[in-house]
Amino acid sequence: MTRRLTAGLAVAALLALAAFDLATAELDPYGAPPLFALGSGQGSGGAHCAALPE
């Protein structure tokens, strides 16, 4: 019974997190960066390897 309770609580927590994320997120697929920006001229950002010397 303990495994079922723990698994049920874990699944409920994941569903609650997904519902919260969907309810609070602004979905704008046209303002999102491209998934693959190969040759687009846009630099990557957000990582230490993105800060290359000029």
mmJSON file of the N, C-alpha and C atoms, coordinates in Angstrom:
{"data_MODEL":{"atom_site":{
"group_PDB":["ATOM","ATOM","ATOM","ATOM","ATOM","ATOM","ATOM","ATOM","ATOM","ATOM","ATOM","ATOM","ATOM","ATOM","ATOM","ATOM","ATOM","ATOM","ATOM","ATOM","ATOM","ATOM","ATOM","ATOM","ATOM","ATOM","ATOM","ATOM","ATOM","ATOM","ATOM","ATOM","ATOM","ATOM","ATOM","ATOM","ATOM","ATOM","ATOM","ATOM","ATOM","ATOM","ATOM","ATOM","ATOM","ATOM","ATOM","ATOM","ATOM","ATOM","ATOM","ATOM","ATOM","ATOM","ATOM","ATOM","ATOM","ATOM","ATOM","ATOM","ATOM","ATOM","ATOM","ATOM","ATOM","ATOM","ATOM","ATOM","ATOM","ATOM","ATOM","ATOM","ATOM","ATOM","ATOM","ATOM","ATOM","ATOM","ATOM","ATOM","ATOM","ATOM","ATOM","ATOM","ATOM","ATOM","ATOM","ATOM","ATOM","ATOM","ATOM","ATOM","ATOM","ATOM","ATOM","ATOM","ATOM","ATOM","ATOM","ATOM","ATOM","ATOM","ATOM","ATOM","ATOM","ATOM","ATOM","ATOM","ATOM","ATOM","ATOM","ATOM","ATOM","ATOM","ATOM","ATOM","ATOM","ATOM","ATOM","ATOM","ATOM","ATOM","ATOM","ATOM","ATOM","ATOM","ATOM","ATOM","ATOM","ATOM","ATOM","ATOM","ATOM","ATOM","ATOM","ATOM","ATOM","ATOM","ATOM","ATOM","ATOM","ATOM","ATOM","ATOM","ATOM","ATOM","ATOM","ATOM","ATOM","ATOM","ATOM","ATOM","ATOM","ATOM","ATOM","ATOM","ATOM","ATOM","ATOM","ATOM","ATOM","ATOM"],
"id":[1,2,3,4,5,6,7,8,9,10,11,12,13,14,15,16,17,18,19,20,21,22,23,24,25,26,27,28,29,30,31,32,33,34,35,36,37,38,39,40,41,42,43,44,45,46,47,48,49,50,51,52,53,54,55,56,57,58,59,60,61,62,63,64,65,66,67,68,69,70,71,72,73,74,75,76,77,78,79,80,81,82,83,84,85,86,87,88,89,90,91,92,93,94,95,96,97,98,99,100,101,102,103,104,105,106,107,108,109,110,111,112,113,114,115,116,117,118,119,120,121,122,123,124,125,126,127,128,129,130,131,132,133,134,135,136,137,138,139,140,141,142,143,144,145,146,147,148,149,150,151,152,153,154,155,156,157,158,159,160,161,162],
"type_symbol":["N","C","C","N","C","C","N","C","C","N","C","C","N","C","C","N","C","C","N","C","C","N","C","C","N","C","C","N","C","C","N","C","C","N","C","C","N","C","C","N","C","C","N","C","C","N","C","C","N","C","C","N","C","C","N","C","C","N","C","C","N","C","C","N","C","C","N","C","C","N","C","C","N","C","C","N","C","C","N","C","C","N","C","C","N","C","C","N","C","C","N","C","C","N","C","C","N","C","C","N","C","C","N","C","C","N","C","C","N","C","C","N","C","C","N","C","C","N","C","C","N","C","C","N","C","C","N","C","C","N","C","C","N","C","C","N","C","C","N","C","C","N","C","C","N","C","C","N","C","C","N","C","C","N","C","C","N","C","C","N","C","C"],
"label_atom_id":["N","CA","C","N","CA","C","N","CA","C","N","CA","C","N","CA","C","N","CA","C","N","CA","C","N","CA","C","N","CA","C","N","CA","C","N","CA","C","N","CA","C","N","CA","C","N","CA","C","N","CA","C","N","CA","C","N","CA","C","N","CA","C","N","CA","C","N","CA","C","N","CA","C","N","CA","C","N","CA","C","N","CA","C","N","CA","C","N","CA","C","N","CA","C","N","CA","C","N","CA","C","N","CA","C","N","CA","C","N","CA","C","N","CA","C","N","CA","C","N","CA","C","N","CA","C","N","CA","C","N","CA","C","N","CA","C","N","CA","C","N","CA","C","N","CA","C","N","CA","C","N","CA","C","N","CA","C","N","CA","C","N","CA","C","N","CA","C","N","CA","C","N","CA","C","N","CA","C","N","CA","C","N","CA","C","N","CA","C"],
"label_alt_id":[null,null,null,null,null,null,null,null,null,null,null,null,null,null,null,null,null,null,null,null,null,null,null,null,null,null,null,null,null,null,null,null,null,null,null,null,null,null,null,null,null,null,null,null,null,null,null,null,null,null,null,null,null,null,null,null,null,null,null,null,null,null,null,null,null,null,null,null,null,null,null,null,null,null,null,null,null,null,null,null,null,null,null,null,null,null,null,null,null,null,null,null,null,null,null,null,null,null,null,null,null,null,null,null,null,null,null,null,null,null,null,null,null,null,null,null,null,null,null,null,null,null,null,null,null,null,null,null,null,null,null,null,null,null,null,null,null,null,null,null,null,null,null,null,null,null,null,null,null,null,null,null,null,null,null,null,null,null,null,null,null,null],
"label_comp_id":["MET","MET","MET","THR","THR","THR","ARG","ARG","ARG","ARG","ARG","ARG","LEU","LEU","LEU","THR","THR","THR","ALA","ALA","ALA","GLY","GLY","GLY","LEU","LEU","LEU","ALA","ALA","ALA","VAL","VAL","VAL","ALA","ALA","ALA","ALA","ALA","ALA","LEU","LEU","LEU","LEU","LEU","LEU","ALA","ALA","ALA","LEU","LEU","LEU","ALA","ALA","ALA","ALA","ALA","ALA","PHE","PHE","PHE","ASP","ASP","ASP","LEU","LEU","LEU","ALA","ALA","ALA","THR","THR","THR","ALA","ALA","ALA","GLU","GLU","GLU","LEU","LEU","LEU","ASP","ASP","ASP","PRO","PRO","PRO","TYR","TYR","TYR","GLY","GLY","GLY","ALA","ALA","ALA","PRO","PRO","PRO","PRO","PRO","PRO","LEU","LEU","LEU","PHE","PHE","PHE","ALA","ALA","ALA","LEU","LEU","LEU","GLY","GLY","GLY","SER","SER","SER","GLY","GLY","GLY","GLN","GLN","GLN","GLY","GLY","GLY","SER","SER","SER","GLY","GLY","GLY","GLY","GLY","GLY","ALA","ALA","ALA","HIS","HIS","HIS","CYS","CYS","CYS","ALA","ALA","ALA","ALA","ALA","ALA","LEU","LEU","LEU","PRO","PRO","PRO","GLU","GLU","GLU"],
"label_asym_id":["A","A","A","A","A","A","A","A","A","A","A","A","A","A","A","A","A","A","A","A","A","A","A","A","A","A","A","A","A","A","A","A","A","A","A","A","A","A","A","A","A","A","A","A","A","A","A","A","A","A","A","A","A","A","A","A","A","A","A","A","A","A","A","A","A","A","A","A","A","A","A","A","A","A","A","A","A","A","A","A","A","A","A","A","A","A","A","A","A","A","A","A","A","A","A","A","A","A","A","A","A","A","A","A","A","A","A","A","A","A","A","A","A","A","A","A","A","A","A","A","A","A","A","A","A","A","A","A","A","A","A","A","A","A","A","A","A","A","A","A","A","A","A","A","A","A","A","A","A","A","A","A","A","A","A","A","A","A","A","A","A","A"],
"label_entity_id":["1","1","1","1","1","1","1","1","1","1","1","1","1","1","1","1","1","1","1","1","1","1","1","1","1","1","1","1","1","1","1","1","1","1","1","1","1","1","1","1","1","1","1","1","1","1","1","1","1","1","1","1","1","1","1","1","1","1","1","1","1","1","1","1","1","1","1","1","1","1","1","1","1","1","1","1","1","1","1","1","1","1","1","1","1","1","1","1","1","1","1","1","1","1","1","1","1","1","1","1","1","1","1","1","1","1","1","1","1","1","1","1","1","1","1","1","1","1","1","1","1","1","1","1","1","1","1","1","1","1","1","1","1","1","1","1","1","1","1","1","1","1","1","1","1","1","1","1","1","1","1","1","1","1","1","1","1","1","1","1","1","1"],
"label_seq_id":[1,1,1,2,2,2,3,3,3,4,4,4,5,5,5,6,6,6,7,7,7,8,8,8,9,9,9,10,10,10,11,11,11,12,12,12,13,13,13,14,14,14,15,15,15,16,16,16,17,17,17,18,18,18,19,19,19,20,20,20,21,21,21,22,22,22,23,23,23,24,24,24,25,25,25,26,26,26,27,27,27,28,28,28,29,29,29,30,30,30,31,31,31,32,32,32,33,33,33,34,34,34,35,35,35,36,36,36,37,37,37,38,38,38,39,39,39,40,40,40,41,41,41,42,42,42,43,43,43,44,44,44,45,45,45,46,46,46,47,47,47,48,48,48,49,49,49,50,50,50,51,51,51,52,52,52,53,53,53,54,54,54],
"pdbx_PDB_ins_code":[null,null,null,null,null,null,null,null,null,null,null,null,null,null,null,null,null,null,null,null,null,null,null,null,null,null,null,null,null,null,null,null,null,null,null,null,null,null,null,null,null,null,null,null,null,null,null,null,null,null,null,null,null,null,null,null,null,null,null,null,null,null,null,null,null,null,null,null,null,null,null,null,null,null,null,null,null,null,null,null,null,null,null,null,null,null,null,null,null,null,null,null,null,null,null,null,null,null,null,null,null,null,null,null,null,null,null,null,null,null,null,null,null,null,null,null,null,null,null,null,null,null,null,null,null,null,null,null,null,null,null,null,null,null,null,null,null,null,null,null,null,null,null,null,null,null,null,null,null,null,null,null,null,null,null,null,null,null,null,null,null,null],
"Cartn_x":[0.821,0.0,0.86,2.045,2.908,3.422,3.758,4.24,3.157,1.942,0.838,0.578,0.637,0.419,1.525,2.771,3.9,3.855,3.574,3.495,2.331,1.208,0.064,0.352,1.027,1.4,2.398,3.346,4.328,3.656,2.76,2.045,1.149,0.491,-0.356,0.465,1.652,2.519,2.996,3.342,3.77,2.631,1.441,0.288,-0.039,0.076,-0.169,0.869,2.122,3.177,2.943,2.546,2.263,1.068,0.027,-1.151,-0.794,0.021,0.46,1.28,2.174,3.013,2.174,1.21,0.355,-0.533,-0.952,-1.845,-1.111,0.183,0.911,1.851,2.059,3.018,2.365,3.142,2.701,3.259,2.393,2.835,2.855,4.03,4.196,5.205,4.74,5.696,6.398,5.844,6.467,7.574,7.568,8.612,9.72,9.595,10.586,11.805,12.974,14.162,14.075,14.749,14.702,15.345,14.842,15.368,16.794,17.008,18.337,18.637,19.65,19.989,21.292,21.426,22.657,22.727,23.703,23.902,22.924,22.182,21.203,21.819,23.038,23.661,23.35,22.439,22.127,23.124,23.639,24.567,23.83,24.459,23.856,24.023,23.183,23.254,22.891,23.315,22.925,23.927,25.051,26.049,27.416,28.351,29.678,30.385,30.02,30.68,30.12,29.056,28.489,29.24,30.051,30.776,32.192,32.3,33.608,34.222,35.558,36.191,35.988,35.929,35.684,36.966],
"Cartn_y":[-1.2,0.0,1.257,1.187,2.364,2.756,1.769,2.081,2.744,2.244,2.843,4.272,4.499,5.842,6.784,6.339,7.168,7.432,6.413,6.596,7.511,7.362,8.23,9.677,9.888,11.255,11.861,11.058,11.549,11.923,11.084,11.376,12.597,12.703,13.871,15.148,15.075,16.252,16.655,15.685,16.006,16.608,16.069,16.622,18.033,18.255,19.589,20.58,20.155,21.02,21.346,20.355,20.586,21.515,21.34,22.208,23.635,23.798,25.135,25.8,25.034,25.583,26.011,25.188,25.543,26.747,26.871,27.969,29.294,29.289,30.534,30.909,30.038,30.308,31.104,32.026,32.736,31.981,31.379,30.621,31.523,31.712,32.527,31.828,30.909,30.172,31.046,32.211,33.074,33.925,34.101,34.868,34.001,32.699,31.782,31.726,31.485,31.343,30.058,30.01,28.791,27.622,26.44,25.245,24.97,25.047,24.905,26.176,26.92,28.186,28.056,26.983,26.757,27.711,28.587,29.515,30.662,30.901,31.981,33.314,33.308,34.539,34.875,34.144,34.389,33.644,34.343,33.711,32.957,31.936,31.223,32.058,31.809,32.578,31.738,32.192,31.529,30.533,30.38,29.432,30.091,29.518,30.122,30.016,29.049,28.91,29.932,30.625,31.639,32.951,33.119,34.365,34.247,34.007,33.877,35.255,35.34,36.639,37.112,38.399,38.945,39.244],
"Cartn_z":[0.0,0.0,0.0,0.586,0.659,-0.718,-1.544,-2.885,-3.718,-3.622,-4.389,-3.935,-2.638,-2.111,-2.577,-2.48,-2.901,-4.4,-5.185,-6.633,-6.997,-6.327,-6.592,-6.246,-5.113,-4.739,-5.72,-6.202,-7.163,-8.484,-8.961,-10.208,-10.036,-8.898,-8.643,-8.583,-7.98,-7.913,-9.302,-10.146,-11.51,-12.325,-12.174,-12.886,-12.402,-11.094,-10.551,-11.06,-11.136,-11.664,-13.134,-13.917,-15.338,-15.511,-14.704,-14.784,-14.389,-13.348,-12.931,-14.032,-14.658,-15.721,-16.914,-17.303,-18.434,-18.133,-16.879,-16.507,-16.414,-16.122,-15.91,-17.048,-18.007,-19.08,-20.201,-20.75,-21.951,-23.15,-23.912,-25.07,-26.289,-26.847,-28.045,-28.948,-29.785,-30.613,-31.64,-31.969,-32.964,-32.361,-31.032,-30.378,-29.808,-29.942,-29.4,-30.316,-29.745,-30.593,-31.409,-32.533,-33.353,-32.625,-32.875,-32.23,-32.698,-33.996,-34.574,-35.341,-34.905,-35.545,-36.316,-37.054,-37.8,-38.989,-38.973,-40.078,-40.105,-39.03,-39.042,-38.652,-38.126,-37.69,-36.241,-35.616,-34.217,-33.345,-32.35,-31.435,-30.352,-29.838,-28.722,-27.466,-26.499,-25.268,-24.075,-22.911,-21.684,-21.149,-21.785,-21.299,-21.326,-20.589,-20.552,-21.899,-22.7,-23.998,-25.008,-24.652,-25.542,-25.426,-24.387,-24.161,-24.712,-26.012,-26.639,-26.824,-26.778,-27.002,-28.439,-28.594,-29.937,-30.672],
"occupancy":[1.0,1.0,1.0,1.0,1.0,1.0,1.0,1.0,1.0,1.0,1.0,1.0,1.0,1.0,1.0,1.0,1.0,1.0,1.0,1.0,1.0,1.0,1.0,1.0,1.0,1.0,1.0,1.0,1.0,1.0,1.0,1.0,1.0,1.0,1.0,1.0,1.0,1.0,1.0,1.0,1.0,1.0,1.0,1.0,1.0,1.0,1.0,1.0,1.0,1.0,1.0,1.0,1.0,1.0,1.0,1.0,1.0,1.0,1.0,1.0,1.0,1.0,1.0,1.0,1.0,1.0,1.0,1.0,1.0,1.0,1.0,1.0,1.0,1.0,1.0,1.0,1.0,1.0,1.0,1.0,1.0,1.0,1.0,1.0,1.0,1.0,1.0,1.0,1.0,1.0,1.0,1.0,1.0,1.0,1.0,1.0,1.0,1.0,1.0,1.0,1.0,1.0,1.0,1.0,1.0,1.0,1.0,1.0,1.0,1.0,1.0,1.0,1.0,1.0,1.0,1.0,1.0,1.0,1.0,1.0,1.0,1.0,1.0,1.0,1.0,1.0,1.0,1.0,1.0,1.0,1.0,1.0,1.0,1.0,1.0,1.0,1.0,1.0,1.0,1.0,1.0,1.0,1.0,1.0,1.0,1.0,1.0,1.0,1.0,1.0,1.0,1.0,1.0,1.0,1.0,1.0,1.0,1.0,1.0,1.0,1.0,1.0],
"B_iso_or_equiv":[0.0,0.0,0.0,0.0,0.0,0.0,0.0,0.0,0.0,0.0,0.0,0.0,0.0,0.0,0.0,0.0,0.0,0.0,0.0,0.0,0.0,0.0,0.0,0.0,0.0,0.0,0.0,0.0,0.0,0.0,0.0,0.0,0.0,0.0,0.0,0.0,0.0,0.0,0.0,0.0,0.0,0.0,0.0,0.0,0.0,0.0,0.0,0.0,0.0,0.0,0.0,0.0,0.0,0.0,0.0,0.0,0.0,0.0,0.0,0.0,0.0,0.0,0.0,0.0,0.0,0.0,0.0,0.0,0.0,0.0,0.0,0.0,0.0,0.0,0.0,0.0,0.0,0.0,0.0,0.0,0.0,0.0,0.0,0.0,0.0,0.0,0.0,0.0,0.0,0.0,0.0,0.0,0.0,0.0,0.0,0.0,0.0,0.0,0.0,0.0,0.0,0.0,0.0,0.0,0.0,0.0,0.0,0.0,0.0,0.0,0.0,0.0,0.0,0.0,0.0,0.0,0.0,0.0,0.0,0.0,0.0,0.0,0.0,0.0,0.0,0.0,0.0,0.0,0.0,0.0,0.0,0.0,0.0,0.0,0.0,0.0,0.0,0.0,0.0,0.0,0.0,0.0,0.0,0.0,0.0,0.0,0.0,0.0,0.0,0.0,0.0,0.0,0.0,0.0,0.0,0.0,0.0,0.0,0.0,0.0,0.0,0.0],
"pdbx_formal_charge":[null,null,null,null,null,null,null,null,null,null,null,null,null,null,null,null,null,null,null,null,null,null,null,null,null,null,null,null,null,null,null,null,null,null,null,null,null,null,null,null,null,null,null,null,null,null,null,null,null,null,null,null,null,null,null,null,null,null,null,null,null,null,null,null,null,null,null,null,null,null,null,null,null,null,null,null,null,null,null,null,null,null,null,null,null,null,null,null,null,null,null,null,null,null,null,null,null,null,null,null,null,null,null,null,null,null,null,null,null,null,null,null,null,null,null,null,null,null,null,null,null,null,null,null,null,null,null,null,null,null,null,null,null,null,null,null,null,null,null,null,null,null,null,null,null,null,null,null,null,null,null,null,null,null,null,null,null,null,null,null,null,null],
"auth_seq_id":[1,1,1,2,2,2,3,3,3,4,4,4,5,5,5,6,6,6,7,7,7,8,8,8,9,9,9,10,10,10,11,11,11,12,12,12,13,13,13,14,14,14,15,15,15,16,16,16,17,17,17,18,18,18,19,19,19,20,20,20,21,21,21,22,22,22,23,23,23,24,24,24,25,25,25,26,26,26,27,27,27,28,28,28,29,29,29,30,30,30,31,31,31,32,32,32,33,33,33,34,34,34,35,35,35,36,36,36,37,37,37,38,38,38,39,39,39,40,40,40,41,41,41,42,42,42,43,43,43,44,44,44,45,45,45,46,46,46,47,47,47,48,48,48,49,49,49,50,50,50,51,51,51,52,52,52,53,53,53,54,54,54],
"auth_comp_id":["MET","MET","MET","THR","THR","THR","ARG","ARG","ARG","ARG","ARG","ARG","LEU","LEU","LEU","THR","THR","THR","ALA","ALA","ALA","GLY","GLY","GLY","LEU","LEU","LEU","ALA","ALA","ALA","VAL","VAL","VAL","ALA","ALA","ALA","ALA","ALA","ALA","LEU","LEU","LEU","LEU","LEU","LEU","ALA","ALA","ALA","LEU","LEU","LEU","ALA","ALA","ALA","ALA","ALA","ALA","PHE","PHE","PHE","ASP","ASP","ASP","LEU","LEU","LEU","ALA","ALA","ALA","THR","THR","THR","ALA","ALA","ALA","GLU","GLU","GLU","LEU","LEU","LEU","ASP","ASP","ASP","PRO","PRO","PRO","TYR","TYR","TYR","GLY","GLY","GLY","ALA","ALA","ALA","PRO","PRO","PRO","PRO","PRO","PRO","LEU","LEU","LEU","PHE","PHE","PHE","ALA","ALA","ALA","LEU","LEU","LEU","GLY","GLY","GLY","SER","SER","SER","GLY","GLY","GLY","GLN","GLN","GLN","GLY","GLY","GLY","SER","SER","SER","GLY","GLY","GLY","GLY","GLY","GLY","ALA","ALA","ALA","HIS","HIS","HIS","CYS","CYS","CYS","ALA","ALA","ALA","ALA","ALA","ALA","LEU","LEU","LEU","PRO","PRO","PRO","GLU","GLU","GLU"],
"auth_asym_id":["A","A","A","A","A","A","A","A","A","A","A","A","A","A","A","A","A","A","A","A","A","A","A","A","A","A","A","A","A","A","A","A","A","A","A","A","A","A","A","A","A","A","A","A","A","A","A","A","A","A","A","A","A","A","A","A","A","A","A","A","A","A","A","A","A","A","A","A","A","A","A","A","A","A","A","A","A","A","A","A","A","A","A","A","A","A","A","A","A","A","A","A","A","A","A","A","A","A","A","A","A","A","A","A","A","A","A","A","A","A","A","A","A","A","A","A","A","A","A","A","A","A","A","A","A","A","A","A","A","A","A","A","A","A","A","A","A","A","A","A","A","A","A","A","A","A","A","A","A","A","A","A","A","A","A","A","A","A","A","A","A","A"],
"auth_atom_id":["N","CA","C","N","CA","C","N","CA","C","N","CA","C","N","CA","C","N","CA","C","N","CA","C","N","CA","C","N","CA","C","N","CA","C","N","CA","C","N","CA","C","N","CA","C","N","CA","C","N","CA","C","N","CA","C","N","CA","C","N","CA","C","N","CA","C","N","CA","C","N","CA","C","N","CA","C","N","CA","C","N","CA","C","N","CA","C","N","CA","C","N","CA","C","N","CA","C","N","CA","C","N","CA","C","N","CA","C","N","CA","C","N","CA","C","N","CA","C","N","CA","C","N","CA","C","N","CA","C","N","CA","C","N","CA","C","N","CA","C","N","CA","C","N","CA","C","N","CA","C","N","CA","C","N","CA","C","N","CA","C","N","CA","C","N","CA","C","N","CA","C","N","CA","C","N","CA","C","N","CA","C","N","CA","C","N","CA","C"],
"pdbx_PDB_model_num":[1,1,1,1,1,1,1,1,1,1,1,1,1,1,1,1,1,1,1,1,1,1,1,1,1,1,1,1,1,1,1,1,1,1,1,1,1,1,1,1,1,1,1,1,1,1,1,1,1,1,1,1,1,1,1,1,1,1,1,1,1,1,1,1,1,1,1,1,1,1,1,1,1,1,1,1,1,1,1,1,1,1,1,1,1,1,1,1,1,1,1,1,1,1,1,1,1,1,1,1,1,1,1,1,1,1,1,1,1,1,1,1,1,1,1,1,1,1,1,1,1,1,1,1,1,1,1,1,1,1,1,1,1,1,1,1,1,1,1,1,1,1,1,1,1,1,1,1,1,1,1,1,1,1,1,1,1,1,1,1,1,1]
}}}
